[in-house]
Amino acid sequence: MNIDVRSRKRNAPRPAWKVAVAYHQWLRGRPCAMAHMGGCDGKMEAAHTPDPASKGMGTKAADKNAIPLCHHHHALHTVKGWSAIGLTRDTAQAMADAYWRAWKGDKGELA
């Protein structure tokens, strides 16, 4: 008996203007933005911050709205919210803006 384990419906891909692969690679090379709190553990990940201008129902914000977090702090934020890692939505967004400005790569459509 053959069982088809593929998902029945694939989600649409993210629009090109939201994607910045090179920026994500650069972010993952940075230290955890919450390293001063201690407890960092795991690989670096790009954590998307809330941005009403690029966020829609069921979609992530544009990649320019990401900050580098270790797996531990990213998981903590995902489960308990920004306050669990000492940030507010506004401070997380301001931090993402600062990282985006610091990146010297091609900002393309996200500029």
DRENPA-3360 file (N, C-alpha, C; in nm, 2 decimals, always signed):
BEGIN
1 = MNIDVRSR = +0.08/-0.12/+0.00/+0.00/+0.00/+0.00/+0.09/+0.12/+0.00 ~ +0.06/+0.22/-0.09/+0.14/+0.34/-0.10/+0.06/+0.45/-0.03 ~ +0.13/+0.53/+0.06/+0.07/+0.64/+0.13/+0.14/+0.77/+0.09 ~ +0.06/+0.86/+0.04/+0.11/+0.99/+0.00/+0.13/+1.08/+0.12 ~ +0.25/+1.11/+0.16/+0.27/+1.19/+0.28/+0.30/+1.33/+0.25 ~ +0.29/+1.37/+0.12/+0.31/+1.51/+0.09/+0.19/+1.59/+0.14 ~ +0.22/+1.72/+0.17/+0.11/+1.80/+0.22/+0.01/+1.82/+0.10 ~ -0.11/+1.84/+0.13/-0.21/+1.85/+0.03/-0.21/+1.98/-0.04;
9 = KRNAPRPA = -0.17/+2.09/+0.03/-0.17/+2.22/-0.03/-0.04/+2.29/+0.01 ~ +0.03/+2.34/-0.09/+0.15/+2.41/-0.06/+0.12/+2.56/-0.04 ~ +0.19/+2.62/+0.06/+0.17/+2.76/+0.08/+0.24/+2.84/-0.04 ~ +0.19/+2.95/-0.07/+0.25/+3.04/-0.17/+0.39/+3.08/-0.12 ~ +0.49/+3.09/-0.21/+0.62/+3.14/-0.16/+0.61/+3.29/-0.12 ~ +0.71/+3.33/-0.04/+0.72/+3.46/+0.01/+0.75/+3.55/-0.11 ~ +0.68/+3.67/-0.12/+0.71/+3.76/-0.23/+0.86/+3.80/-0.23 ~ +0.92/+3.82/-0.35/+1.06/+3.85/-0.36/+1.10/+3.97/-0.28;
17 = WKVAVAYH = +1.01/+4.07/-0.27/+1.05/+4.19/-0.20/+1.07/+4.17/-0.05 ~ +1.03/+4.06/+0.00/+1.04/+4.03/+0.14/+1.17/+3.95/+0.17 ~ +1.23/+3.90/+0.07/+1.34/+3.80/+0.09/+1.48/+3.87/+0.08 ~ +1.57/+3.85/+0.17/+1.71/+3.89/+0.17/+1.80/+3.78/+0.22 ~ +1.82/+3.68/+0.14/+1.90/+3.57/+0.19/+2.04/+3.60/+0.24 ~ +2.11/+3.69/+0.17/+2.24/+3.73/+0.21/+2.24/+3.81/+0.34 ~ +2.13/+3.88/+0.37/+2.12/+3.95/+0.49/+2.11/+3.85/+0.61 ~ +2.02/+3.75/+0.59/+2.01/+3.64/+0.69/+2.14/+3.57/+0.72;
25 = QWLRGRPC = +2.22/+3.55/+0.61/+2.35/+3.48/+0.63/+2.44/+3.58/+0.72 ~ +2.44/+3.70/+0.69/+2.51/+3.80/+0.76/+2.47/+3.81/+0.91 ~ +2.34/+3.81/+0.93/+2.28/+3.81/+1.07/+2.33/+3.69/+1.15 ~ +2.32/+3.57/+1.08/+2.36/+3.45/+1.16/+2.51/+3.45/+1.19 ~ +2.59/+3.54/+1.13/+2.73/+3.55/+1.17/+2.76/+3.65/+1.28 ~ +2.65/+3.72/+1.33/+2.66/+3.82/+1.43/+2.64/+3.74/+1.57 ~ +2.69/+3.80/+1.68/+2.66/+3.75/+1.81/+2.51/+3.77/+1.84 ~ +2.46/+3.69/+1.93/+2.32/+3.70/+1.98/+2.29/+3.84/+2.03;
33 = AMAHMGGC = +2.18/+3.90/+1.99/+2.15/+4.03/+2.03/+2.12/+4.04/+2.18 ~ +2.09/+3.93/+2.24/+2.07/+3.92/+2.38/+2.18/+3.86/+2.46 ~ +2.30/+3.86/+2.41/+2.41/+3.79/+2.47/+2.44/+3.85/+2.61 ~ +2.41/+3.98/+2.62/+2.44/+4.05/+2.75/+2.35/+3.99/+2.87 ~ +2.24/+3.92/+2.83/+2.16/+3.85/+2.93/+2.22/+3.72/+2.98 ~ +2.31/+3.66/+2.90/+2.37/+3.53/+2.93/+2.27/+3.42/+2.88 ~ +2.31/+3.30/+2.90/+2.23/+3.19/+2.87/+2.22/+3.15/+2.72 ~ +2.30/+3.21/+2.64/+2.30/+3.18/+2.49/+2.33/+3.04/+2.47;
41 = DGKMEAAH = +2.26/+2.98/+2.38/+2.28/+2.84/+2.35/+2.23/+2.80/+2.21 ~ +2.30/+2.73/+2.13/+2.26/+2.69/+2.00/+2.30/+2.78/+1.89 ~ +2.26/+2.74/+1.77/+2.29/+2.81/+1.65/+2.23/+2.95/+1.65 ~ +2.29/+3.04/+1.57/+2.23/+3.17/+1.55/+2.12/+3.16/+1.45 ~ +2.01/+3.24/+1.48/+1.89/+3.24/+1.39/+1.85/+3.38/+1.37 ~ +1.78/+3.40/+1.26/+1.73/+3.54/+1.23/+1.58/+3.54/+1.28 ~ +1.56/+3.62/+1.38/+1.43/+3.63/+1.45/+1.36/+3.75/+1.39 ~ +1.24/+3.73/+1.33/+1.17/+3.84/+1.26/+1.09/+3.92/+1.37;
49 = TPDPASKG = +1.11/+4.05/+1.36/+1.04/+4.14/+1.45/+0.90/+4.19/+1.39 ~ +0.81/+4.24/+1.47/+0.68/+4.27/+1.41/+0.69/+4.40/+1.33 ~ +0.64/+4.40/+1.21/+0.64/+4.51/+1.12/+0.51/+4.52/+1.05 ~ +0.41/+4.60/+1.09/+0.28/+4.60/+1.03/+0.28/+4.63/+0.88 ~ +0.38/+4.70/+0.84/+0.39/+4.74/+0.69/+0.42/+4.62/+0.60 ~ +0.49/+4.52/+0.66/+0.53/+4.41/+0.57/+0.47/+4.27/+0.62 ~ +0.40/+4.27/+0.73/+0.35/+4.15/+0.79/+0.20/+4.14/+0.75 ~ +0.16/+4.02/+0.71/+0.02/+3.99/+0.68/-0.02/+3.86/+0.75;
57 = MGTKAADK = -0.15/+3.83/+0.75/-0.20/+3.72/+0.82/-0.13/+3.59/+0.75 ~ -0.07/+3.51/+0.83/-0.01/+3.39/+0.79/+0.13/+3.41/+0.71 ~ +0.18/+3.53/+0.72/+0.31/+3.55/+0.66/+0.41/+3.62/+0.75 ~ +0.54/+3.59/+0.73/+0.64/+3.66/+0.81/+0.67/+3.80/+0.76 ~ +0.72/+3.88/+0.85/+0.76/+4.01/+0.81/+0.88/+4.00/+0.71 ~ +0.91/+4.11/+0.64/+1.02/+4.11/+0.55/+1.15/+4.08/+0.63 ~ +1.25/+4.02/+0.56/+1.37/+3.98/+0.62/+1.45/+4.10/+0.68 ~ +1.43/+4.22/+0.63/+1.50/+4.34/+0.69/+1.46/+4.36/+0.83;
65 = NAIPLCHH = +1.35/+4.30/+0.87/+1.30/+4.32/+1.01/+1.34/+4.20/+1.10 ~ +1.46/+4.16/+1.09/+1.51/+4.05/+1.17/+1.63/+4.09/+1.25 ~ +1.64/+4.02/+1.37/+1.76/+4.04/+1.45/+1.83/+3.91/+1.48 ~ +1.96/+3.90/+1.51/+2.02/+3.78/+1.54/+1.99/+3.73/+1.68 ~ +1.94/+3.61/+1.70/+1.92/+3.55/+1.83/+1.97/+3.41/+1.82 ~ +2.03/+3.36/+1.93/+2.07/+3.22/+1.94/+1.94/+3.14/+1.95 ~ +1.95/+3.01/+1.93/+1.83/+2.93/+1.94/+1.75/+2.94/+2.07 ~ +1.83/+2.95/+2.18/+1.76/+2.96/+2.31/+1.68/+3.09/+2.32;
73 = HHALHTVK = +1.73/+3.20/+2.29/+1.66/+3.33/+2.30/+1.55/+3.34/+2.20 ~ +1.57/+3.28/+2.08/+1.46/+3.28/+1.97/+1.35/+3.20/+2.02 ~ +1.37/+3.08/+2.07/+1.27/+2.99/+2.12/+1.19/+3.06/+2.24 ~ +1.26/+3.12/+2.33/+1.20/+3.19/+2.44/+1.11/+3.30/+2.39 ~ +1.16/+3.38/+2.30/+1.07/+3.48/+2.24/+0.95/+3.43/+2.17 ~ +0.97/+3.32/+2.10/+0.86/+3.26/+2.02/+0.75/+3.21/+2.11 ~ +0.79/+3.15/+2.22/+0.69/+3.09/+2.32/+0.63/+3.19/+2.41 ~ +0.71/+3.28/+2.46/+0.67/+3.37/+2.57/+0.66/+3.52/+2.53;
81 = GWSAIGLT = +0.70/+3.56/+2.41/+0.69/+3.69/+2.37/+0.82/+3.77/+2.39 ~ +0.82/+3.89/+2.33/+0.94/+3.98/+2.34/+0.98/+4.01/+2.48 ~ +0.88/+4.03/+2.57/+0.92/+4.07/+2.71/+1.00/+3.96/+2.78 ~ +0.99/+3.83/+2.74/+1.06/+3.72/+2.80/+1.21/+3.74/+2.78 ~ +1.25/+3.82/+2.67/+1.40/+3.84/+2.65/+1.43/+3.99/+2.67 ~ +1.34/+4.06/+2.74/+1.37/+4.20/+2.78/+1.35/+4.30/+2.68 ~ +1.27/+4.27/+2.58/+1.25/+4.37/+2.47/+1.10/+4.40/+2.46 ~ +1.07/+4.51/+2.40/+0.93/+4.54/+2.36/+0.92/+4.53/+2.21;
89 = RDTAQAMA = +0.80/+4.53/+2.15/+0.79/+4.52/+2.00/+0.87/+4.64/+1.94 ~ +0.86/+4.76/+2.00/+0.92/+4.88/+1.95/+1.07/+4.87/+1.96 ~ +1.13/+4.82/+2.07/+1.27/+4.81/+2.08/+1.33/+4.70/+1.99 ~ +1.25/+4.60/+1.97/+1.29/+4.49/+1.88/+1.30/+4.55/+1.74 ~ +1.20/+4.63/+1.70/+1.19/+4.68/+1.56/+1.31/+4.78/+1.55 ~ +1.34/+4.87/+1.65/+1.45/+4.96/+1.64/+1.58/+4.89/+1.63 ~ +1.59/+4.78/+1.70/+1.71/+4.70/+1.69/+1.73/+4.64/+1.55 ~ +1.62/+4.59/+1.49/+1.62/+4.54/+1.35/+1.66/+4.65/+1.25;
97 = DAYWRAWK = +1.61/+4.77/+1.27/+1.65/+4.88/+1.18/+1.80/+4.91/+1.19 ~ +1.85/+4.90/+1.31/+2.00/+4.93/+1.33/+2.08/+4.82/+1.26 ~ +2.04/+4.70/+1.27/+2.12/+4.59/+1.20/+2.11/+4.61/+1.05 ~ +1.99/+4.64/+1.00/+1.97/+4.66/+0.86/+2.06/+4.77/+0.80 ~ +2.06/+4.88/+0.88/+2.15/+4.99/+0.84/+2.30/+4.95/+0.84 ~ +2.34/+4.87/+0.94/+2.48/+4.83/+0.95/+2.52/+4.73/+0.84 ~ +2.43/+4.66/+0.78/+2.46/+4.56/+0.68/+2.50/+4.64/+0.55 ~ +2.62/+4.60/+0.50/+2.67/+4.67/+0.38/+2.63/+4.61/+0.25;
105 = GDKGELA = +2.55/+4.50/+0.25/+2.51/+4.43/+0.13/+2.41/+4.50/+0.04 ~ +2.37/+4.44/-0.07/+2.27/+4.49/-0.16/+2.13/+4.48/-0.10 ~ +2.07/+4.59/-0.08/+1.94/+4.60/-0.02/+1.82/+4.58/-0.12 ~ +1.86/+4.60/-0.25/+1.76/+4.57/-0.35/+1.63/+4.64/-0.33 ~ +1.52/+4.56/-0.35/+1.38/+4.61/-0.33/+1.35/+4.64/-0.19 ~ +1.42/+4.59/-0.09/+1.39/+4.61/+0.05/+1.44/+4.75/+0.10 ~ +1.52/+4.82/+0.01/+1.58/+4.95/+0.06/+1.47/+5.05/+0.10;
% end
